[in-house]
Amino acid sequence: MNRILFSITKKEFWHIIRDYQTLIIIILMPILMLLLFGYAVTLEMRQIETILVDQSHTPQSRAFLDDITSTTFFKITDRDVPEKEFEHILQQRKARCIIVIPADFARSLETQPETNIQVLVDASDPNAANYIRNYLIQISARFNFKLNPQLKMPFSVEPRILYNPDLKSYFFFVPGLVAVIILLITSLLTSIAIVREKEVGTMEQILVSPVHPLQIVIGKMIPYTVIGLIDSILILIMGRFLFGVPVLGSPWLLLLSLIIYVLSGLSFGLLVSTITESQQVAMLTAMMITLLPTLMLSGFIFPLKSMPLIFQYLSNVVPATHFLTIIRGILLKGSSLMDILPEMGALTGITILLLAISIRKFNMTLE
């Protein structure tokens, strides 16, 4: 590293250290986002407000309701409310599910081939309604087996849950947070750092000195590359100790993929810096072209296969789409380089293309 490049890098490091606002973004944002997504945002459903109405009051009905109350999935808020209040209860969201055991439940079990119970579910949230329905189907299947242990099914399903046997949602979210936070911080801070030089007028002073524009770009990228890696390692360490997210694959392969992904975020920041003239515009633009596609089109929250075909194609140009497959594979599956080679190749190609466009456009803008 020559003396000029070292001086630019050192200057940018000192500016970051002295700028408390930047330090807050760098340090607090990863911590707050990890805690928010790890604890508050979850795909698991628990404590569903439920009302039980037992019109039978027999040992059979009590046994069935005991199976329901023995789980943490349902939270029993009331019992035996009048039927005329059912609709009002669901409209006021005092309960999301009402289970009604009919008066002839016990007698029907002994004389009828099938016995029905009534389940009223608030389907204004269709995903929650599906969870409730499927869970009740499992409970009723276990109850039927206890009543008729001699009944043989033609086949049985014995699932083996691999890589996340407890189905913990933070195993899914924490690797995704690395992708979101790295791209947001690197692109946001890089775009602001360069636009700030334009805004205060120091960019012209730098350009009249014997400094090549490429040295300016590299000198400003190095500090944010280091910051991006530190933030990602901080998230992974907190994810390991707070949520137990494992690292089953090679740490060196993980570090390599992180470096490539950080460079893709920096290239976005450079691109934004060439088309904006103020820090506020740079922040908004960087968030729009990085945060929204990463959240919506990368598979971070919503599965890609459930999207329309055109959005599935568009997701291939989002770096986070490939990085999520890489980091989840390394952390949860212990994937090797050969396992994630297509995604590594795609991510590397996108990063090189973005860097080339950003640096060329940056040079043309300065000159």
Secondary structure, 3 states (H helix, E strand, C coil): CCHHHHHHHHHHHHHHHHCHHHHHHHHHHHHHHHHHHHHHCCCCCCCEEEEEEECCCCHHHHHHHHHHHCCCCEEEEEECCCHHHHHHHHHCCCCCEEEEECCCHHHHHHHCCCCCCEEEECCCCHHHHHHHHHHHHHHHHHHHHHHCCCCCCCCCCCCCCCCCCCCCCHHHHHHHHHHHHHHHHHHHHHHHHHHHHHHHCHHHHHHHCCCCHHHHHHHHHHHHHHHHHHHHHHHHHHHHHHHCCCCCCCHHHHHHHHHHHHHHHHHHHHHHHHHCCCHHHHHHHHHHHHHHHHHHHCCCCCCHHHCCHHHHHHHCCCHHHHHHHHHHHHHHHCCCCCCCHHHHHHHHHHHHHHHHHHHHHHHHHHC
